[in-house]
Amino acid sequence: MVTKKSRNETRQKRHLRIRKNISGTSTTPRLAVYRSNANIYAQVIDDVAKVTLVSASTMEKNFERKGTKTERAISVGKSVAERAKAIGVEAVVFDRNGYLYHGRVKSLADSARENGLKF
């Protein structure tokens, strides 16, 4: 009997293939994106020191939960870019975490670029 793998299992396999090739350092940390059905999360991570430098998500207390999911992703991208620039991070490596570069992931990345992050 042939069983079909879940979408999350195939996403995790794609994520492992991607992570073999990219890594965040102190000069260019990794911008990791996680997308659930309702929310989106972004973290700027230094993989060498194994520490999260900056994070932003739609689950924060002061986040305004109005608009579409794509509009919320745009505001998360803006806030993570502003916070990263505040601690002196200008360039990052984008980790789409196995998700397609489309929709909410793309809008978060474009918003982070527009607000000063280079990748």
Backbone hydrogen bonds, N-H to C=O, Kabsch-Sander energy under -0.5 kcal/mol:
donor,donor_aa,acceptor,acceptor_aa,energy
3,T,1,M,-0.5
10,T,6,S,-1.9
11,R,7,R,-2.2
12,Q,8,N,-2.4
13,K,9,E,-1.7
14,R,10,T,-2.1
15,H,11,R,-2.5
16,L,12,Q,-2.0
17,R,13,K,-1.9
18,I,14,R,-2.2
19,R,15,H,-2.8
20,K,16,L,-1.1
21,N,18,I,-1.5
22,I,18,I,-1.2
25,T,28,T,-2.1
30,R,45,I,-3.1
31,L,93,V,-3.2
32,A,30,R,-0.9
32,A,43,Q,-2.8
33,V,95,D,-1.6
34,Y,41,Y,-2.4
36,S,39,N,-2.5
41,Y,34,Y,-3.0
42,A,56,A,-2.8
43,Q,32,A,-2.4
44,V,54,V,-3.1
45,I,30,R,-3.2
45,I,43,Q,-0.6
46,D,51,V,-2.8
47,D,24,G,-0.7
47,D,45,I,-0.7
48,V,24,G,-0.8
50,K,46,D,-0.9
51,V,46,D,-1.9
53,L,44,V,-2.9
53,L,51,V,-0.6
54,V,44,V,-1.3
56,A,42,A,-2.5
58,T,40,I,-1.5
60,E,57,S,-0.8
63,F,60,E,-1.2
65,R,63,F,-0.6
66,K,64,E,-1.2
72,R,68,T,-2.0
73,A,69,K,-2.0
74,I,70,T,-1.8
75,S,71,E,-1.7
76,V,72,R,-2.0
77,G,73,A,-2.3
78,K,74,I,-2.0
79,S,75,S,-2.2
80,V,76,V,-2.5
81,A,77,G,-1.8
82,E,78,K,-2.2
83,R,79,S,-2.3
84,A,80,V,-2.1
85,K,81,A,-2.3
86,A,82,E,-1.6
87,I,83,R,-1.1
88,G,85,K,-0.9
89,V,84,A,-2.8
90,E,88,G,-0.6
92,V,118,K,-2.4
93,V,29,P,-2.6
95,D,31,L,-3.0
96,R,94,F,-0.6
99,Y,96,R,-1.8
102,H,100,L,-2.2
105,V,102,H,-1.1
107,S,103,G,-2.4
108,L,104,R,-2.2
109,A,105,V,-2.1
110,D,106,K,-2.7
111,S,107,S,-2.0
112,A,108,L,-2.2
113,R,109,A,-2.2
114,E,110,D,-2.4
115,N,111,S,-1.4
116,G,113,R,-1.7
117,L,112,A,-2.3
118,K,90,E,-2.4
119,F,117,L,-0.5
